């Protein structure tokens, strides 16, 4: 093991080497990357990564999948300690400790591989998943441990849903989508550098979905539940490719499109629409839902409401108008202005609720007939 200690701001000497020249030391590579990162030069920072062709204005680094200005500022303020662990002659692990002037240290893990005369940074999959098997469908590559292949139902649901989403959203480019199916929380920890990893994770810009297939092992419908969760993540990946963003500013729109295609847990969209209709009085106003205020409703009903609203928009106004609304959801202000073109939030809310009330009446009639 080798250790290199740098004080924040002392990396300027590394600029003596041109950005395009081979970097002969992984430690130097990482510090040069930090300098461009802190300076906000994303394109130059990405040059130190093997996968830099995948992205343009978004960082390759999985640590920065979501914009995180706090973490980036921490790089500039902190003392950095880098411990290098050689995995073999052509790869190594770099453990970074960021020690800020206040607060607790932060530990991040990086990997680097030798390429030609120099080194490149890589995300964990390039080290951890090298022995995994893979399946390919259209532009999607699904990777998994060789002793834990996905079953036929799972693959069929994911692949057919992917095709369906791409067709309806009229996407032009879904190349390079990668799905990693971890078989344990331990594999998720290694892939995400997180001691308490989530069940699933995605990099929308990088077109990457990672899912822990072991979490639902006791569920007899585990294949279907896991497939739906993957589909929901794929919706975000494809939507970003089509619309330029994933409606992060208005989660109700983003989550609604995910439910429209991927359902929720054990339920597909038709069942969710029925649930929304039967619980219409428990669904908050559209204003509250769009503003993402504190919402007193369970996750299932939220998924049902968001999916039902998306279904209503598409059914009432068609895909062209829905595309306009989704594009506008890059901010709440833009979305509200766009909604004015269909009568405003209150009018839209009432029309949506009327459609659910009409459905509820039909459901009640069917229930009454079934009892006769």
SEKOL-254428 format. One line per 10 residues: number of its first residue (from 1); their letters; for each residue x, y, z of C-alpha. Coordinates in Angstrom, 2 decimals, decimal comma, always signed. Layout:
BEGIN
NUM> a> X/Y/Z; ...
// end
This chain:
BEGIN
1> xxxxxxxxxx> +0,00/+0,00/+0,00; +1,18/+3,50/-0,82; -0,12/+6,70/+0,75; -0,02/+10,22/-0,67; -1,13/+13,21/+1,39; -2,02/+16,51/-0,29; -3,24/+19,76/+1,19; -6,19/+21,39/-0,55; -5,08/+23,77/-3,27; -1,60/+22,33/-3,74
11> xxxxxxxxxx> -2,41/+20,37/-6,87; -1,48/+23,16/-9,26; +1,91/+21,62/-9,92; +0,21/+18,81/-11,77; -0,79/+21,23/-14,52; +2,79/+21,03/-15,77; +1,55/+17,89/-17,51; -0,87/+18,56/-20,37; -4,38/+17,22/-19,88; -4,10/+14,97/-22,91
21> xxxxxxxxxx> -0,72/+13,42/-22,02; -0,55/+9,93/-20,49; -0,71/+10,05/-16,70; +1,92/+7,68/-15,34; +0,71/+7,54/-11,74; -2,83/+6,75/-10,53; -2,26/+9,11/-7,59; -1,36/+11,95/-9,95; -4,31/+11,05/-12,15; -6,77/+11,37/-9,29
31> xxxxxxxxxx> -5,37/+14,70/-8,14; -5,44/+16,18/-11,64; -9,05/+15,06/-11,88; -9,81/+16,81/-8,56; -8,34/+20,08/-9,83; -10,58/+20,19/-12,90; -13,56/+18,99/-10,84; -13,28/+21,81/-8,32; -12,73/+24,30/-11,16; -16,00/+23,18/-12,77
41> xxxxxxxxxx> -14,32/+22,02/-16,00; -16,44/+18,90/-16,51; -15,26/+18,00/-20,02; -11,61/+18,15/-18,96; -12,33/+16,20/-15,76; -13,97/+13,45/-17,83; -10,79/+13,04/-19,91; -9,28/+11,10/-17,02; -12,00/+8,44/-17,25; -12,10/+5,42/-19,53
51> xxxxxxxxxx> -15,83/+5,90/-20,17; -15,63/+9,58/-21,10; -17,26/+8,93/-24,48; -20,55/+8,10/-22,74; -21,20/+11,57/-21,41; -20,88/+15,19/-22,46; -21,66/+17,75/-19,77; -22,20/+15,24/-16,95; -19,46/+13,73/-14,84; -18,53/+10,10/-15,47
61> xxxxxxxxxx> -17,86/+9,70/-11,76; -20,59/+7,61/-10,08; -20,04/+9,57/-6,87; -21,60/+12,56/-8,63; -24,60/+10,96/-10,29; -26,85/+13,58/-8,73; -25,67/+17,21/-8,72; -23,93/+17,69/-5,39; -22,34/+21,10/-4,97; -21,69/+20,41/-1,30
71> xxxxxxxxxx> -19,53/+17,41/-2,11; -17,62/+19,27/-4,82; -16,93/+22,18/-2,46; -15,69/+19,65/+0,08; -12,96/+18,67/-2,40; -11,62/+22,23/-2,46; -11,82/+22,81/+1,31; -10,42/+19,53/+2,59; -7,06/+17,94/+3,13; -6,87/+14,83/+0,98
81> xxxxxxxxxx> -5,31/+11,53/+1,91; -5,02/+8,95/-0,86; -4,17/+5,33/-0,06; -3,28/+3,18/-3,06; -3,86/-0,59/-3,10; -2,48/-2,40/-6,15; -4,91/-5,11/-7,29; -2,46/-6,36/-9,93; +0,12/-4,82/-12,24; -2,59/-3,16/-14,35
91> xxxxxxxxxx> -5,18/-2,03/-11,82; -5,42/-0,48/-8,39; -7,89/+0,84/-5,82; -7,52/+4,38/-4,51; -9,14/+5,12/-1,15; -9,65/+8,83/-0,67; -10,16/+10,46/+2,71; -11,47/+14,02/+2,59; -10,69/+15,72/+5,88; -12,59/+19,03/+6,10
101> xxxxxxxxxx> -11,70/+21,83/+8,51; -14,92/+20,95/+10,33; -17,16/+17,90/+10,50; -16,39/+14,23/+9,93; -14,03/+12,88/+7,26; -15,55/+11,43/+4,09; -14,24/+8,23/+2,49; -14,54/+7,61/-1,25; -13,22/+4,68/-3,27; -11,85/+5,03/-6,80
111> xxxxxxxxxx> -10,40/+2,50/-9,23; -7,78/+2,97/-11,91; -6,51/+0,75/-14,73; -3,42/+0,93/-16,90; -4,07/+1,91/-20,49; -1,08/+2,04/-22,80; +1,61/+4,18/-21,19; -0,74/+5,78/-18,70; -3,70/+5,24/-16,37; -7,42/+5,98/-16,49
121> xxxxxxxxxx> -10,07/+6,18/-13,78; -12,91/+3,65/-14,01; -16,12/+3,09/-12,13; -16,35/-0,07/-9,95; -18,08/-2,23/-12,56; -14,86/-2,31/-14,62; -13,16/-4,11/-11,74; -15,92/-5,97/-9,92; -18,02/-7,23/-12,85; -15,30/-8,45/-15,20
131> xxxxxxxxxx> -16,22/-12,11/-14,62; -19,99/-11,55/-14,80; -22,04/-12,97/-17,65; -24,21/-10,81/-19,86; -27,36/-10,83/-21,96; -28,06/-8,32/-24,69; -31,37/-7,05/-26,05; -31,49/-4,24/-28,61; -29,25/-1,57/-27,06; -29,41/-2,93/-23,50
141> xxxxxxxxxx> -26,68/-5,01/-21,89; -27,72/-6,88/-18,74; -24,83/-8,11/-16,58; -25,11/-10,55/-13,66; -22,98/-13,01/-11,63; -22,60/-16,24/-13,60; -24,20/-18,28/-10,80; -27,24/-15,95/-10,52; -28,76/-15,57/-14,01; -32,14/-13,81/-14,30
151> xxxxxxxxxx> -35,02/-16,13/-15,13; -36,95/-16,05/-18,39; -39,93/-14,11/-16,97; -37,70/-11,34/-15,65; -35,81/-10,96/-18,91; -39,01/-11,05/-20,99; -40,73/-8,36/-18,91; -37,70/-6,04/-18,89; -36,91/-6,44/-22,59; -40,52/-6,06/-23,82
161> xxxxxxxxxx> -41,11/-3,08/-21,52; -37,92/-1,44/-22,74; -39,12/-1,76/-26,33; -42,58/-0,47/-25,39; -41,19/+2,58/-23,56; -38,85/+3,46/-26,40; -41,62/+3,14/-28,97; -44,15/+5,33/-27,14; -41,62/+7,96/-26,11; -40,24/+7,92/-29,65
171> xxxxxxxxxx> -36,67/+7,87/-28,50; -33,92/+8,19/-31,08; -30,99/+7,08/-28,95; -31,06/+4,45/-26,21; -27,60/+3,10/-26,96; -25,31/+2,06/-24,17; -27,91/+1,18/-21,51; -26,33/-1,11/-18,92; -28,18/-3,04/-16,20; -26,21/-4,65/-13,37
181> xxxxxxxxxx> -28,05/-7,32/-11,37; -26,26/-7,71/-8,04; -26,91/-10,92/-6,12; -26,33/-9,54/-2,61; -26,10/-6,33/-0,56; -22,34/-6,98/-0,40; -22,06/-6,67/-4,18; -24,13/-3,48/-4,03; -21,71/-2,15/-1,40; -18,74/-2,84/-3,68
191> xxxxxxxxxx> -20,43/-1,32/-6,72; -21,71/+1,81/-4,98; -19,03/+2,29/-2,31; -21,82/+2,44/+0,27; -21,91/+0,43/+3,50; -25,72/+0,75/+3,58; -26,54/+0,43/-0,10; -30,01/+1,08/-1,53; -31,98/-1,67/-3,21; -31,56/-0,01/-6,59
201> xxxxxxxxxx> -29,61/+2,88/-8,05; -29,38/+4,53/-11,44; -27,24/+7,00/-13,33; -29,63/+8,53/-15,82; -26,95/+10,41/-17,73; -24,70/+7,36/-17,83; -27,64/+5,08/-18,77; -26,84/+2,72/-15,90; -29,21/+0,80/-13,61; -27,98/-1,28/-10,65
211> xxxxxxxxxx> -30,39/-3,50/-8,73; -30,05/-5,90/-5,79; -31,94/-9,03/-6,86; -31,63/-10,66/-3,42; -33,91/-8,27/-1,51; -37,12/-9,97/-2,67; -35,90/-13,56/-2,59; -38,74/-14,60/-0,25; -41,46/-13,19/-2,48; -43,03/-15,78/-4,81
221> xxxxxxxxxx> -43,48/-12,95/-7,33; -39,89/-11,76/-6,93; -39,11/-11,94/-10,66; -42,04/-9,73/-11,55; -41,43/-7,26/-8,71; -37,73/-6,97/-9,60; -38,59/-6,57/-13,28; -41,04/-3,75/-12,53; -38,45/-1,94/-10,45; -35,91/-2,20/-13,25
231> xxxxxxxxxx> -38,51/-0,93/-15,73; -39,23/+2,08/-13,51; -35,54/+2,94/-13,52; -35,34/+2,46/-17,29; -38,17/+4,96/-17,72; -35,98/+7,61/-16,11; -33,02/+6,71/-18,32; -35,05/+6,86/-21,53; -37,02/+9,95/-20,46; -33,80/+11,85/-19,88
241> xxxxxxxxxx> -32,60/+10,83/-23,34; -35,86/+12,03/-24,91; -36,70/+15,12/-22,86; -33,25/+16,24/-21,73; -34,03/+15,83/-18,03; -35,83/+13,47/-15,66; -38,31/+15,96/-14,13; -36,33/+15,98/-10,88; -37,85/+19,39/-10,09; -41,39/+17,96/-10,18
251> xxxxxxxxxx> -41,22/+14,37/-8,86; -44,95/+13,78/-9,35; -44,46/+14,01/-13,13; -41,35/+11,83/-13,10; -42,88/+9,21/-10,82; -46,11/+9,21/-12,80; -44,37/+8,25/-16,04; -42,47/+5,50/-14,18; -45,74/+4,11/-12,78; -47,46/+4,41/-16,18
261> xxxxxxxxxx> -44,93/+2,03/-17,71; -43,65/+0,08/-14,71; -46,54/-0,03/-12,25; -45,74/-0,28/-8,58; -44,53/-3,38/-6,74; -47,11/-6,13/-7,48; -49,43/-3,90/-9,52; -49,52/-2,82/-13,15; -51,06/+0,49/-14,20; -54,69/-0,69/-14,78
271> xxxxxxxxxx> -54,81/-1,90/-11,15; -53,26/+1,34/-9,91; -55,84/+3,41/-11,77; -58,61/+1,46/-10,05; -56,94/+2,06/-6,67; -56,69/+5,79/-7,41; -60,39/+5,92/-8,33; -61,49/+4,01/-5,23; -59,42/+6,28/-2,98; -60,03/+9,56/-4,77
281> xxxxxxxxxx> -60,97/+11,39/-1,58; -57,60/+10,56/-0,01; -55,58/+12,07/-2,86; -54,36/+15,65/-2,17; -54,98/+18,48/-4,60; -52,92/+18,62/-7,79; -51,27/+21,82/-6,54; -49,97/+20,00/-3,48; -48,83/+17,02/-5,54; -46,98/+19,15/-8,09
291> xxxxxxxxxx> -45,33/+21,32/-5,46; -44,07/+18,17/-3,71; -45,13/+19,42/-0,31; -45,34/+17,06/+2,64; -47,92/+14,53/+1,47; -49,88/+12,40/+3,93; -50,40/+9,32/+1,77; -48,74/+5,92/+1,47; -46,34/+5,09/-1,34; -48,80/+2,81/-3,08
301> xxxxxxxxxx> -51,51/+5,47/-3,32; -48,93/+8,07/-4,38; -47,78/+5,76/-7,20; -51,41/+5,12/-8,15; -52,23/+8,84/-8,19; -49,15/+9,86/-10,17; -49,63/+7,05/-12,68; -53,35/+7,77/-13,04; -52,63/+11,46/-13,64; -50,11/+10,57/-16,36
311> xxxxxxxxxx> -52,61/+8,17/-17,92; -55,25/+10,90/-17,88; -52,93/+13,46/-19,54; -51,96/+11,06/-22,33; -55,52/+9,90/-22,87; -57,03/+13,39/-22,87; -54,37/+15,41/-24,70; -52,23/+12,85/-26,56; -48,49/+12,23/-26,55; -47,51/+15,49/-28,27
321> xxxxxxxxxx> -49,07/+17,64/-25,54; -47,75/+15,31/-22,85; -44,24/+15,70/-24,29; -44,61/+19,47/-23,97; -45,69/+19,16/-20,33; -42,84/+16,81/-19,44; -40,26/+19,05/-21,10; -41,68/+22,00/-19,14; -41,31/+20,08/-15,86; -37,62/+21,00/-15,78
331> xxxxxxxxxx> -38,93/+23,49/-13,23; -42,23/+23,89/-11,41; -42,59/+27,46/-12,71; -42,24/+26,36/-16,34; -44,70/+23,51/-15,84; -47,36/+25,73/-14,27; -47,05/+28,15/-17,18; -47,48/+25,29/-19,65; -50,52/+23,98/-17,75; -52,17/+27,37/-18,30
341> xxxxxxxxxx> -52,48/+26,33/-21,96; -54,95/+23,63/-20,91; -56,93/+25,83/-18,53; -54,76/+26,03/-15,42; -54,04/+23,75/-12,47; -57,46/+23,90/-10,82; -59,30/+23,14/-14,09; -56,91/+20,29/-14,88; -57,26/+18,91/-11,36; -61,05/+18,90/-11,57
351> xxxxxxxxxx> -61,05/+17,23/-15,01; -58,71/+14,51/-13,76; -60,80/+13,90/-10,64; -64,00/+13,79/-12,69; -62,49/+11,02/-14,80; -61,60/+9,06/-11,66; -65,08/+9,61/-10,17; -66,63/+8,35/-13,40; -64,45/+5,24/-13,21; -65,41/+4,73/-9,56
361> xxxxxxxxxx> -69,10/+4,79/-10,47; -68,49/+2,11/-13,12; -66,54/+0,01/-10,60; -69,34/+0,34/-8,03; -71,92/-0,75/-10,67; -69,87/-3,84/-11,50; -69,56/-4,72/-7,84; -73,31/-4,33/-7,40; -74,05/-6,56/-10,41; -71,64/-9,23/-9,15
371> xx> -73,64/-9,48/-5,93; -76,95/-10,08/-7,74
// end
